[in-house]
Amino acid sequence: MSFDAHLQHAISVFMGFFAIMNPIANTPVFLGLTTGDDPQVRRKIAVKALILSFIIILVFSVSGKLIFSLFGITLSAFRIMGGLLVGLVGYQMLHGGEQSSIQHPSEEDKQKRLEAEMEVAITPLAMPILAGPGTIATAMSFAAGGGVTDLIVTVAAFFVLCIITYAFFISGQRLVGYIGDSGIKVVTRLMGLILAVIGVQMLIEGISGAFLAGH
């Protein structure tokens, strides 16, 4: 395969990942999930979520089919579970669950709150928003195309996308200063609605795929 063909394939892989992960659309979601966090915590959450996402895609790119077959997991079941998780988080955001306001929190309370905030990086950010069923299926499809070269291109393209996504997430902090606390609350509820709809869509696709697989 010529250099031009490799380059064209790499661009196709990157655009495929970009379309399904969509860092532009996920930036308001990230802001909504990290409402009330200071910039340092927000950066830590972004880094942790993207590192976990990269590891997930790397693992499934290398041995995704083996993992699915080993545990008897289907992509439809994966979509159903992911849809339930995203829908639940969206529902909570939609109802604007406020953080408890403690005037003088102890160091233990601060640590517990920080740990709870960092868990957002795992669920729902890393899984299933950034490295969800669609992204995993895309990675498995691209990586299985033609040997080691396609595997390297797939992993490299997703790595570049993670860097771009981080830039979007961090630059999104400026939005907080522009729209203020009340604006962020509106964004949080709006993103909660969108996340709930995404969760329902994933659930529908999973159930539909499971139904078609049974016939």
C-alpha positions, 0 to 999 in steps of 0.5 A: 500500500502506497503512502497516499493510500496509508494517509487516506486510510488514516484520515478515514479512521480519524474522521470515523472516530471524530464523528462518533466521539464528537468532542465538540458535542461532548464539551458541554456534557463535560461542563455539565458533569463537572459543574462546581469543580475548580479548573484543577479538578476539571483538568484531572477529570479530563485527563483521567477520562481520556487516558481510560478511554484510550486504554479501553480502545487500545484493549478492544482494538487488540483483542476485542473479539476475543474478549466478547467471545470469551465472556459471551458478550454481544455488542447489543448487550453492551449497547443496552447496558451503556444506554441504561448508564447514560440514561440514568446519569442524564436523568439525574442531571436533568433534575439538577441534583445540587451538591450539598452545601457545607459551610466548613467541610472537614478534610475527610469530607473534602477528600470524599467529595474529590473522590466522588468527583473523580469517579465521573471520569470513569462513569459516564465520561470514559465509559460509555460516553467517550469509549462507548459501544459505537466507538469500540465497534468502530475501533474493532472494525478498523483494527481488524482490517489488515494486520498490524498496520491497521491496528497502529493507524487505529490506535494512533488516530484515537490517541490524536483525537484524545488530545484534541478532545482534551483541548476542547474540554479545557477551553470549555472552561472559558464558557463557565466565565461567560455564562455564569452559574445560572447559565451552567445550571441551564446547560447542565439540565439541557445536557442531561436531557440530551444524555437521557435521549442518547441513552434511550437511543443506545437502548433502542439500538441494543434491543433492536440488534438483539431482536434481529440477532435472534431471528 
